[in-house]
Amino acid sequence: MPHNLDQFPNLAAAFLAMAKSHPLKPVYKYGKISDSDYHSGKDAHLIERSWVAVTYSEVQARVEQLSRYLASCGVKRGDRVAIISNSRGEWLEADMAILLLGGIVVSVYQSLPAHDVGYILFDAQCRVVLAENSEQLEKIEHLRENPCAIPATEERPASSEQLSFDKVIVFEETPKREGVISLKDALREGENLPAAEAADTSREDLASLVYTSGTTGPPKGVMQTHGNHLSNVRQAYQAGLYDDSTSLMLVLPLAHSFAKLMGYIGFLTGATLRFPAVASRSSSRLAPLSVSRDLHECGAQLFPLVPRLLEKMKEGIQQRALGSGLEALLLRAALKSAEAVYHARQEKRKVPILSGLIFRLTGFLRDKIKRKIFGPEFRYIVSGGAKLPETVAVFFDSLGIEILEGYGLTETCVATNVNRLRNKKIGTVGPLLASDIELKLASDGEILFRGPNIAKGYYNRPSATAAAWDADGWFHTGDLGQIDRDGFLSITGRKKEIIVTAGGKKIAPEAIEQRFKAISFISQIVLIGEARPYCVAVITLNKEGAAVAGSVSDPDALIERLRSESQLARAIWAEFEKVNADLASFETVKKVLIVKDEFTVENGFLTPTFKIKRAVVQKRFEDALENLYLTKFEKQVFVEE
């Protein structure tokens, strides 16, 4: 299997070499739901699915057929072609077909609203789009029929633009529309067209534009080259993240560079991919119960996940331990003993006798949890995309569920650091992936990288590029970090998110937020305090914590009780005070605002990679926050009106 990917001039050449050498080897497997089951009206998670293997020869045939059709639509070297879809085999096949022609793939999150999609398609000047289904097609049709507001950048004033497209190719069948064709029909037409000549693309040529979701301002298109991607796949192999026998489950959207790296590992090496079943043929919305079933059934060993999904899994396990039956009682005992044994071992002290006995007796339950979530072949999770809360890492580690936290950015294409099996430190993102990645800290602690995986800059944004890439080729991440004596990197905060209080004290909010997330009832937390006399927190609640904090079934019920029960509010505040006790006085949270709705991508509080948009939270709750600062200290816990 070709692991020296430095020998190939471009991504398509590396894929074709694999296809030629191993035509019958599976590239990926996917969960297949029959046509009749789609029409049965059942929820996807209740429907049986078979796992279908797709070989290199089959993928190569589709890639070449689609490339011929795209060439007939006028796609040529240097053209930008967009893909708007959930993760599925067709996504990467389309990606490879575009690359074969020398085109540039523009990745668009399927969760973005039409106006955000419009900005990306305008900025990248995409004339051809591949869309997953009718939900995504409706966005394209909306953009065709309505002017799109284009926000200003450093080089361009705000404007209103009417977008048009030469061709839209839809993965699923949709009603016939002008300029729209199904993927099935495009492949059929491509089969009868003359072969498209493979472009003479070099490692320095652009392969993809990935628009950073950004917590503020319009997204920036990161220019990733063929060499960037090929280098990072090779670096991940050198780090021991995968080998030729590894199977990887892709539930993260392929518009996410972390997922794209894993996708290329599957398409360019001996490793194989797993894709979840398509829960709906008309919508790209995530179906959590269906995905949960696929995680269990897919037979994968490696699961690339983001911290927010792991937080939800932790909450789900803890929720099941809250019942009154025997199973819940045993689960509570298993979780409590696992935590006690874990901390005793970490602190190199004797394990309490009772905890040790329960730990041994409930070993079968820990194994059952692991198998129930990830299936019998599970080996480990790679966590990336955001900082993993230590409480989440410890929770899974105590259950024997291995998580390797890593680090990387779209601009570093993508991974730079990762913990290793049998060599990890919880709370860090591990050592460098490979020796050809350079890392250093600036005088203010900012993390800088240089290497063959570092992207070229931001598309059509020379000012932003010059601000992030210096004259010596170092990319300035904007993240703050520390490196220990063993070379393990820890992320300590975000340079632009440093809070400066009215008293001039500087606070890194992420590190403090992570401490407060150890409180059982907190689901999400945002620290506020810029130019203010002290810090306050905006939080959302989780079900497990609501039951513990207020003996109620859900966060809504707890909020209603908080409106009238001062004793409950004092109990909640007492949990904050426990954390405050270990903080510097200027870092402590003085008041709390509990809001009703979870922060999600759909309601605009999260980026597509599940990072909280701090500025959006501050703006949305501006009046309530002002009230916190105006109210005297007789009251510390407030509830959104």
C-alpha positions, 0 to 999 in steps of 0.5 A: 500500500502506498504510504509514501504519498510524497511520490505523487504529484496530486491527489487524483494520481494517488487515488488512481494508483491505489485503484490500479494496484487494488481494484477489488479492495473495498474503499468504503462501506455504507449502511444501505436502507431499501427503497421500500423501507424509506417509504414505510414511514418508519424512523430511520433508526428502526429500519434494518440496514445492510452494510454494502462494500464498494471497491476501488474499481467501482469507485474509479468507474464512477469518478471517471464517469462523473469527471466526463460529465463535469467536463461536458459542463465546462469544468476545467483546471482551476474552476471552483466546484461546490459540494453541499452534502452530509458525509457519504461515499458520493461526496468523496467520489465527486471530490475526486472527479473534480480533482481529476479535472484539475478543479478546486473543490469548495466544501460547504456545510450542509447545515448552513442557511441559504444566505451563508451558502450564497456568500461562499458560492459568490466568493468562490465564483462557483458555477457548478454545484453538487447538492445532496437532496431537495433541502440543499437544492431549495437553497440553490433555487432560493439563491437563483431567485433572490438577491443575496446579501454579501457582507464586506471584507477588508478588500470588498464593500458589502453588496447585494448579488444575484447568483446563477449556476450552469449546472446543479447535480443532486445526489438524490432524485428530485423533481425535474428542474431546469439546469438540475440533473440527478447524480444517477443521470449524470453518471449515465451520461458520463459513461457515454462521453469521451474520456476526460483528460486528467489535468497535469496538476502539481502539489502546489496547485489548489485542491480545495477551498474550505471556508472557516466557519468563524465565530465573527465576520464572514468566513474566509476560504482557506487555500489548501493544496494537493501537497498539503493534503498528501503530506497530512495523510502521510504524517497521520500514518507516521504518527501511527493513527492508522494502518492498512487494516484500520476502518474509520467511521465518518459521521462528521461532515466532510466540509470539516477539514478533520473529516476530510483528512480521514476521508482521504486516508480511506481513499488513498491508503489501505484503510477503509471508511464507513459511512452512516445510512442516509436517514432521509432522502430529502433532508440533510438534518442529522438523525441522532438515533440513526447515527447511534445505531450506525456507530454500533453496527458499522464495525469500525475501529477508529471514530473521529469525533468532535468534543460536543458529540462526546459531551452528549454521549457522556450526558446520555450515559449519565442520564441512564444511570438516574432511574430507580431500577436495578439496571440504573443502580448498577450503572450508577455504581459502575460509574462511581467506582470507575471514577474512584479507581481512576483518580486513585491510580492517577494520584498513585494512592491505594484504591479504596477497598469497596470501590475496587470491589465494585469496579471489578464486579461491574467490569462487564457493564463498562464493556457493555457500554463500550460495545453498545455505543461503538460496536465490538471492533472499537479501538479508539476515538480521535477527538479534534475540532475544539478543546476536549473538556478534561471532565469528558476525557476522564469520564471515558478514560475511566470506562476504558474508552480510549480517546486520543485528543488532537489539534489542528486547524483548517489553515494547517490542513489539518492535524498537527498534534495528537496523543498516541495510544499508550502515550497520552496526557489528558488535558494536552493535544499531544506531540507533533504528528511528524518531524517535518511539522515545525512548532514554536510559541511566540513571545505572548504564547501564540502557537505558530506552525510551519511545514508542508501541510500548512495552507497557502492563505485565504482566497481573495483576502490578501490582508487577512493572509498577511496578518496570519502568515508571516514573511518566514512562512510561519502560520499564526494560529491565534491560539495560546499554548504551552509545551511541556518537556516531553513535547506535549502541547496544551491549548490555554486559550484563544488570543482574540477571545482574551477578556480584559476586565474594566480593571485591566485584568486579562482572562482566558475564558476557555480554560475557566469555562472548562472548569465550570463544565465539571458541574453536572447540570451545565451543558454549555457555558460562556464567560462574559466580562469584557470591559466589565467590573467582573465576570458573569456566565451564561449557561444552558442545562442538561437533563442529567444535571436538571434531575440532580440539581432539582429532582426534575425531569428536564431543564425546562422544569428546573427553570420554572422552579428556579423562578420561584424557589430561592433555596434551589437557586442557592443550591445551584450557586453553591456549585459555582462557588466550589469552582470559584474557590480555586480561581483567582478573584478576578477570574471568578464568576459573580453571577449566572444567567440560565437560558432556556434553549440549547446553543445549536447550529440551527439557532445560530449560536454554534458554528458548523463545527460546534464552537460557540459564537461568543459574540452572538451570545453576548448580543442575543442576551445583551439586555439580560446581561445588563440587568445582571450587572445592574442588580445588587449581589443579593441575587446571583442566579438569574433565569432568562425571561 
